[in-house]
Amino acid sequence: MNTQPDRQTEAPPARALIILTALVLLLHGLMLQTAPTQWGMEARPVTRQLPLITRTIEIKPASIVAAPASAVPVPPPIIRQNKSVALAVNAQAAIESIANPAQKNPEPPLPAATATAEATPPAPQPGPAAAPVAAVLALTIPGSVRLKYTMTGRSKNLDYTASAELDWLQDGQTYDAKMVVSALFLGSRSMSSSGRITADGLAPTRFADKSRSERAAHFDADKGKITFSANTPDAPWLRGAQDRLSVFLQLGSLLAGDPAKYPPGSTVSVYTVGPREADIWAFAVGEPETLRLPVGDINTVKLTRQVQRDYDQTVEIWFAPSMDYLPVRSRITQQNGDFIDQQLRATEKP
């Protein structure tokens, strides 16, 4: 049986192999060119390097504006210890008069700028603005003492005589003052003041005025107000505020601390609190006078309250330089002519 021999696979022609090889190489080349955008490490565009710039941010603390009172250190007041020399302190002006003044509706207190005790300075000259400087008060606080007075006066067309006694006590930190006036047929009246001794001098915390009943004023520096037991409207508390008893002790302390600051013609203004309201009491400094008093002849400096309203009392008070500028006489005159005149007759140890 004849069998047909198997066919042998023909080898591809050389030309076809060359073409196939060229196509494979071309395909690989194309793939290699596009591969970075498909897989592997991503090709990063070449960019121009910028110089490194750093900045330092400085955070400044908040500006601290010093309060006027701390712009200049305030020296502590000079506090007198108990001395054997006579010290006369007048509280009569604060005691007003045995005859109560007619009650009027007081005007509201003046701004705080005028409420501190200081001599009126001359008008400032034009010039460049300067940083505010706190006024520094020089004070000399008197030592503890008991003062006795002889009083004469007139009330409702009745002339009378009376006696008065002031107890002034201080320990360098706090003070207590009490004035008692007694007159035949007119009864008695007392005023008291208590508080602290500070760089500003006396700082009352309570003031009381008592005749048939007691009326009081309470000084609350923390809340910035002064309240009254008479249920009258509150008054603002101001630095340097005084009451009608402490004001005269404070005035004497100011004069004793720096007499040259208060020449004749100057004015001393003090924010003064009574049992019902507060007001500015402005005193004009007068010329020196020599007085003949029950205690003896004394050289004095006179201060007179400047009357601003029809119902204001005229208050005259004489301070003795030889007694630490403490008052030795006072006279209060009402608009209706009633008056009371108090003159020092003796001093004692408290």
Secondary structure by P-SEA (a helix, b strand, c coil): cccccccccccccaaaaaaaaaaaaaaaaaaaaacccccccccccbbbbccbbbbbbbbbcccccccccccccccccccccccccbbbbbccccccccccccccccccccccccccccccccccccccccccccbbbbbbbbccbbbbbccccccccccccbbbbbbbbbccccbbbbbbbbbccccccbbbbbbbbccccccccbbbbbcccccbbbbbcccccccccccccbbbbccccccccaaaaaaaaaaaaccccccccbbbbbbcccccbbbbbbbbbbcbbbbbcccccccbbbbbbbbccccccbbbbbbbccccccccbbbbbcccccbbbbbbcccccc
